[in-house]
C-alpha cells in the first residue's frame, strides 16, 4: 500500500506514516517518543486516578485537568487516553520518566565530585544497564582528565583506544584529532593559547554587528580603540 493509503486506513497523518515507515526499528520510534516532553505529562497521575475511578469520557477528563492549570488542547488528552482504551479498562501505573538526552549528557560531562548524590546514582545505574554508555563515560572521563591535567603524552593512547571501540561518533572525533595530532598534543601541556586572539575577534564581530548599516570604517576604528 502507498503511504497515503496507509494513513487513510489507520487514521494517521502522512507525516507520521513517513516517520514510522522510515524508522529502522520499533525501538527508534519508542525511544524518541519517550524522550519527548509532552504537555499532558504533569497531569498523568490525575488522569490515571480518574480513569480508574470510572471516568472514561475524554471531554470530562479534559475539563478536569483544565481546572488544574492544563493549557493544551483536548486532542492531546484524547491521544493520551488511547493507551488506556487498548488495555483491560485500567490505565497502567505511571512509571518513572526516562532521563532526557540532555540530562544523561550532563551526568557524563560533569566531574564525579560535582554531581549530586541522586544524579550520581542514576548515572551508575545507567552504566550498569548499558555497556556502550559505560564505555563512553570511561572515555569521556579519561579525556577530561587529560584536558584539565594538561597530559599531552596520553592523547595518542586515548585516540588508539577510542578508534578500537565500536562507538562510531567518538571514533570519528578521535580520527579528526589524529589528523592534526601534533597541534593537539602540544596544545595540552604548553601554556600558549589562541584564546586571547579569538576573544578580540569575537569582540570585533560584536561591534560590527552593532553598527551594521549605520556607520563606516572610521567609527568602527574609534570604537575598537576606545573599548579596549
Secondary structure, 3 states (H helix, E strand, C coil): CCHHHHHHHHCCCHHHHHHHHHCCCHHHHHHHHHHCCCCCHHHHHHHHHHHHCCCCCHHHHHHHHHCCCCCCCHHHHHHHHHHHHCCCCCCCCCCCCCCCHHHHHHHHHCCHHHCCHHHHHHHHHHHHHCHHHHHHHHHHHHHHHHHHHCCHHHHHHHHHHHHHCCCHHHHHHHHHHHHCHHHHHHHHHCCCCCHHHHHHHHHHHHHHHHCCCCCCHHHHHHHHHHCC
